[in-house]
Amino acid sequence: MAEKKLNAADKKLLAEEKERQEKEEKEKADREALYALFRNTPQFEILNAALKSGNLFHAYFFYGPEGSLKKEAALLFAASILASGDEIIHAGTEDKAKRELAESILRGECSDFIFLDGSRKEAIKKEEIDRIQMRFSHTASTPYGRKAYVIHRFENASIGAMNSLLKFLEEPAGDVYAILTADNAWRILETIRSRCISISFQPLSRSLLEQSAREAGVDEEDVPLIAGIAKDPAKLSELAASAAFQGAKRMFRQYLDEEEGPLLYVDYENRYKAKAGSDTSEGVRNKDAKDQNIDMLDWFFGFLMMFYHDALENDDRGSSWYHKSVTRAAKSESTRTLTEKMKIASIARDRVNRNNDLSLLLAQTLLGLEECTK
């Protein structure tokens, strides 16, 4: 019998289903990669021990710099609490029911779990905190008798929202668990922090990130570069393949005189706005062009910070060209000069945003670095 030919609509559905499955598989693989990184941290041992003992507190506060796996740890810990697990639950957990519950939480599909993301422009509002309390007061808990919520980047909450949460924490329900995260602990009310178990998170070590980058298939030349300054350990291969990263690497090599050609520069104003009133120029939207320039300069200044730090520490890991440049800088420049240059690069990186003239920022930074050498 001849096979039935698929019409256009059927082909579209099959393609969409394949895309959905591939996306789910990638997300699952990414979660397992993050779990593998988290498992090698002291914080994993602390939280795992709390689950094993069954001695859980009603509120936890995870704080530390961006890229220290606070968010990932909060989600995994919340899933483990809801499933009454005696260890951190993840995609490889043998108990199918607990594994599926954990996966539903990580996908945002569990009715007994709320994730509120504060990594946005507008502040977390009082009404959003009130809705958490209202929702949990009207819904049944999981088969294990628990509910949980994670508020990520809680330092971006309004004072009204913080005060509302404080009342919630002062009179905690027996079956509700809170996990707050923040990059800046000092921006959270002390009265809130005092009602939580606080756990400090540190950036992942370069060696651990290098190992993860290699496992993700990142090119060997890029491994030490991306591991030195990456902010998102979940996207190492994606970041390394980006035009912003590769452009910044070329700028960096040109700055070190390791690649011929004039130094690349951010030219949003001159090039992408050349046609007045036009949203595109040379096939690139103005917004996309500036976003890419922002990312590229962020990487470039990050490379400079890492380079001067490595020269101070005489840490010459990486490709031969990087090794040669670090060794040369360590021998030819004083500790004071290297420290000052690292400071200049750090300040410049903090100023990379949409409100600054990026071309001017780059020119000023390069001039400042040059003057340090004189």
Helices and strands as residue ranges (DSSP letters): H 8-39, H 42-53, E 59-63, H 70-82, H 96-106, E 113-117, H 126-138, E 147-152, G 154-156, H 159-170, E 176-182, G 185-187, H 190-193, E 197-200, H 206-215, H 223-229, G 233-235, H 236-240, H 243-255, I 268-272, E 280-281, E 284-285, H 286-313, H 320-332, H 335-350, H 358-373
